Amino acid sequence: MLRSVVWLYLFLFVAFFDLHAQYPILTPFAVSLGAAPSFIGLMMGLYSFTHLPGNLLAGYGVDRYGSRIFIMWSLMGAGVLLILQAHVTDPWQLLIVRSISGFVLAFLSPACLALLARYAEDQVQQGKLMAGNGLIHTLASVVSPAAGAYLVSKLGFTMAFQALGIGLLIIGALASVLIRPPQYAKPQSNQAGHEINAAQTSAQAAPVQPIPLRFFLLPLAIACSQGILFFELPFAANALHSVVKTGMLFTAVSLGALFTLSLLFLNRYSAFLRTWLGSFCLALLFFCMAIDTPIPLYVTLFLIGMTKGVTLPALSAHLLQLSGGARYGRIFSTLSIAFSIGSFLGPMLAGQLRSYVSPFFIAFIILMTAITFMPWYRPWQAITVNSKLQRT
């Protein structure tokens, strides 16, 4: 099991590296093709919107067929589309390619998270694996924006996108060979070591407490605020005409997340409490950006990254506690749908309303609204019920 987890982390690192390397260069690339800010917001929003059908299909597909096939084809499909993206000549072609990429990559996150959850034998180990996923994600996002910007400055947009696409193709091919399903046997399973049987066993587990739909307002708001931030950063501090400077802005966010992910003692505290406090601090930071406080931009971005490093792993860990150990594919599919809707709304709102109000103020309002409706008591009751079921 440990070897499979290490391989999966390695593939996730390379995949996240390739994907995050596009963030600082995609907007300048669209501008070079003649796209207006509102069109760029539409393009980023549609990329997230096309996640939705993929998330819905992934929820049932991962539980039924296992994760490996979806990880492999998602990575390889994204690689092919990146190579095609290198040769687009107008904004509408870029819009089409990015929309298809959104659908293809929608299978990756639910499949990876569900596989990690099935590798674990208890909730403590699940929490550690989720934290490891967040750490790998953050490590990749620390270096990839600056690396992507450096590639463009040296090779140009076409060669940079081709290199990233070839990297995803190679990783997808290796994933089909080196990623193995969980090898431990479940009590109800007749064939040990087979991922599909393990998935079906989980799906046939005892009924779990329903997760309040209000819970998913918070991941939606977090993704919306992140989409606004990613849309606005290339326009901030005159960074639009310097892809290297844009990459450094994204790296500042990732460094902040890496710092808090390294504080392992935080995992001892309630996942729900960490989620709520991290989101509240994130909302306050967006408010500070909206009113243009004298805090340096790099410091603010570092603090935003710190809140993300606290909130996102805690959100996944708390969702696992509420799930009761069943239907991981559908649980993470619902979480991914919330993230996709938020990522769609964020750039769209920022692109259309930035002439009237600060997009960062929109992010503040959305986050505070989600925090206000965050359920307080039912998660604690669900955890208590699940723990009693496990003892029996």
N, C-alpha and C positions, 0 to 999 in steps of 0.2 A: 504493500500500500504506500509506504513512504517513497519508494522509487517513482511510482506513478504520480504522486503529489508533486514531487520535485520536477518531473518532466512537464506536468501541467502548468506549474508556476513559470517554468522557462518559456513555454510556448505563449503563455499569457503575457509575459514581459515583452517578448518580441512583437506580439500582436498589438499590445497597447502602445509600444514604442512607435510602430508604424502609423497607427491611427492618430496619436497625439501629435506626431510630427507635422501633420497637416494643418493643425489649428492656426499657427501664426502665418501660414503661407496661403491658405485658401482664400481669405478676403483680398489680399493683394493680387492674387491670381485672377479673381473675379473682376476686380477693378481694372486690371490690365486688358481684360476682354471687353470692357466697356459697361460693366454692370453698375447700376446706381445702388446707394445704400438700402433703399426699400426693396430692391430686387435681391440683394444679398440676404436680407432678413427673410424674404420669402423662400430662398433656396435653403437656408439653414433650417427654417421651420419645416419645409417639406421633407427634408432629410429625416427629421425626427418623426414627422407624421407617418411616413411610410414604415416606421418601426412597428406601428400598431398591428397591422395584419400579421407581420412576422412574429410579434410577441404572442398573439393569440394562437397561432399555429404551434409555436414552440412550447407553450404550456402543455398541450396535449401530446405533442410529438415526443418530447423528452421523457415524459412519464411512460409512454408506450414503447418507444424504440431505444431509449438510452441517449446519452449525451454525445458520444464520440462522433457519430455520423454528422450531427449538426455542427459540432466544432470544426470538423474537417472541411465540410462544404462551405460553411460560412467564411472561413479564412481564405480558401481558394477562390471563392466567388468575389470576395472583396479585392483580392489581388488582381484578378482579371479586370475588374472595373477601374481600379487605380491606373492600370496601364492604358485603358481607353480614355480615362480622364486626362492623361498627359497629352492627348492629341485633339482635344476639343478646340474649336475656333470661335465660338460665340457663347454668350451667357446662357442661352436656352439649351444648348447641348450640355453645358455643365450642369444645369438644373436637372435634366433627365438622368444623367449619369449618377448624380448625387442622390436622387430620389430612389433609384434602383439599389444603390449602395445601402441606403437606410433599411430597405426591406431585407437585404441579404445579411447584414450585420445584426439584425434584430434577434437572430437565433443564438448568437454567441454568448451573451451575458447569462440568459436563463440556463443554457446548457452547462456552462462552466460552474455557475453557482450551485446548480443541482448536483453536479458530479462531486464537487467539493463536500457538499452536505452529506452525500451518501458514503464518502470515504470515512467520515467520522463515525465513531461508535457511541458517542454520547454528546450531550449539549455542550459540555465544556470543550471537547475537542472540536465541535462545530464552530464555537466562538473563536478558537485559535485559528482554524483554517480560514474563516471569514476575515479575521484580522490580517492573516498572511496574504490573502487576495488583495486587501486594501493596500498593504505595504508594497506588493509587487506592482500594482497599478500606479501607485504614487512614485515609486522609483523610476518607472518607465516615463511618467509624465514630467519628472524633474529634468531629465536630459533630452527628451525627444523634441520639445519645442525649439530649443536652441540648436539642436542637431538638424532639424528640418530647415530652419532659417539658414543655417550654414550651408546645407546642401544646395539650397536655391541660389545663394550668393555665389557659389562656386560652379554649379552645374546648370543653373537655370531651372525653370518650372518643369519643362518636359522631362529632362533626365532625372530630376528629383522624384517626380511621381512614378516614373518607370522603375526606379530603384526600389522605392517603397512597395510597389505592387509585386515585383519579383520576390521580395523578402516575404510577403504574405503567402505567395504561392508555395514557396519552399517550406514554410512553417506548417501550412495546411497539409502538405504531403507527409511530412514527418509525424504530424499528430495522428494520422491514420494508422501509423505503425507503432508508435511508442506510448500512446495513451492507453491504459488498460482499465477495464471496469473494476469496481470493488471486488476484492477476493474473499472477504469474510462472509460467513453464512448467516442468513437470517433464520430465526426459529421456524417461521412458517414456510420457508423456501425449500423446494425439493431439489434444486440444482444450485450448489454453492458456487460462488464466483462468477455468476452471470448477471450483468448489469440490468438486463431487461426484467429478469425475474425479481431482482431486488426492487426495481421500480414498481412492478406490479404488486409486490408484497406491501410496499409502503402505501400504495393507493388503496389496498384492501384493509388498512389498519382501522382501528376504532375511530368513530366520528370525533372530530376535533371541534373545539369551540370556534364559532364563526368570528373572523377578524372584522372589527368595525370598519366600514368603508371610509369613515372619517380619518382612519389611520393613514390612508393612502393620499390624503390631501397634502401631508407634509412632504413626502418624496416628490410629489408633483410640484410643490412650491419651490423646493430646493433645486430641482432640475430647471424650472422656469428662471429662477434667479441666476443659475449658472449659465443658461443660454443667453441671458441678457449680458452677463459679464463677458462671455466669450465674443459676443457680437460687438460690444463697445470697446474692448481693449485695443484692437487695431486702430481705432479712431482716437484713443486717449494719448495724451502727451506727444502729439504729432508723430505717432509711431507708424502711421499708415504707409509711409514711404521708406520705412526701414524695417525689413523683415527680421533682422537680427535683434533690433530693439523690441519688436513685438514678441519674439521668442523669449527674451529675457523677462518680459512681463508675465507670460504664462509660467515660466520657470519659478518666479517668485511665489506664485500660488502653490505650486507643487512642493516647493521647499518647506512652506509652512505646514502642509499636510504631512510631509515626511517627518517633521519635528514631533508632532503630536502622536503620530503612529508609532514612533520610537518609544513613547512613554507607556511601557507595557503595564504599569500599575493601574492605568485607567480602566483596564478590562475587569478589575475587581468591583467596579461600581455598576449600579443598575444601568442596563442598556437603554431602558426607557428614559431614565433621568439624563443620561449623556446625550441622547437624541434631542430631548427638549431644550436643554441648556445650550447645546451647540447651535441649534437652529435660532434660538433667541439672540445669541451673540452675533450670528451671521446677519440677521435682520438689522441689528444696530450698526454693523459695519457698512452695510449698504446705505443706511440713513446718513452716516457720516460722509460717504462718497456723494450722496445726492445734494447735501448742503455745502459741499466743497470745503471741508475742514482743512486746516493747514497741515494735517498729517501727510508725510510723503507718500506718494502712490505706491512705491515698492513696499513700504511698511504695512499699508492697508491691505495690499494683496497677500502679503505674508500672513497677516492675521486671518484673512479670509480662508487661506489654505489651512491654517490651524483648526478653524472651526469645522472645515470639511473632514479633516483627519479624525476628529472626534465623532462627528455625526454619522457619516456614511457607514463605517463598520458597525457602529452601535445600532443603526437602523436595520441592517441585515440580521444581526444577532437577535434583536428583539423580535423580528418577524419569524425567525426560526423557533423561538420560544413559543410564540403564539400558534405556530403551525401544528404543534403536537407530533411532529416527526412523520408527516404524511404529505403526499402530493407536492413534493418539492418543485416539480416542473411548473405546476399551475400557480403555486405561491409566488415563485420568482417571476413567472410570466406576468402576473398582476402587478408586481412591483415594477417590472420593466415597462409595462403599459403606462403606469403613473409617471415614470421618468420620461417616457417618450412624449406624452401629452405636454408635460412641462417644458421639455426641450423644444417642442414645436411652438408653444405659445410665447416663450421668452424672446427669441429673435424676431418673431412677427410683431409683437408689441413694441419692441425697441425700434425696429425699422420704421414703423408707421407713426409712432407717437414721440419720437425723440425731438421733433421740432417744437413740441408743445410742453413737454414735461420731461424731467430727467428720467431716463430708463432705470437708474438706480433707485429712485423713489418708488417706481412701480414694483421693483423687486422687494423693497422694504414692506410695502402694503400687502403684497401677496404672501410673504413669509409670515407676517404678523397675523394675518387672517387665518392661515393654516395652523399656526401655533394656538390661536384662540379656540379653534374647533378640535384640537387634538384631544382624543379621549383620555380621561384621567384614571377611571376606575376599572373599566372592563379589561384592559390588558393585565392588570394585577390579578384580577379574578381568574382570567384564562390561564395565567402562569400557575396559579395555585391548583386549578383543576387538572392541568396537564401533569404537574408533579405528583398529584395523588394517583392519577392513572398509571404513572410509571412505577410507583411504589407497589401498586397492586399487580 
